[in-house]
Amino acid sequence: MQLAVEISLYPLKDDYLSVIKWFIQRLDQYPEVRRLTNGMSTQLLGDYDAVMALLATEMKAAHEQWGKGVFVCKFIPGGVNLDHSE
């Protein structure tokens, strides 16, 4: 089953942009998961288990590396067309 996730990271640091860029670069290490980023969030699309494993690994890494930060996620089982726009 496919899974689409919209994720936003809000680092509790003054230099928040470098933390967000670091996190997005780490997401790109998973070629089996498609990533699309805009000014408000990042969307991920891929196999359900692969996406959930990626999130578990990379969210933990972000907290270990940078300390406190807030992740806000929306999960859509079955996936969505990330290229759709109106």
C-alpha positions, 0 to 999 in steps of 0.5 A: 500500500502507498502512503503520502505524508505531509510533514513540517518541521519547526526547530526550536532554534534561532538558526531554524533554516539550517536544521530544516535543510539538513532534514530535507537532505537526509530525506533525499537518501531514500530513493524509493520514497518520492519527496516534494518540498514547497515553502510550507511543507514537504510531501513524501510518497512511497510504500507505507512501510518504507515511508514509516521507517524513514520517518522513524529514523529521520525524526529520531536523528533530528531530535538527537542532532538538534534537540527540541523541535516540533513535527506536524504530519498528515498521513494519507493511506493509499497515497495522492498525486503529488503533481496535482494542482488546481 
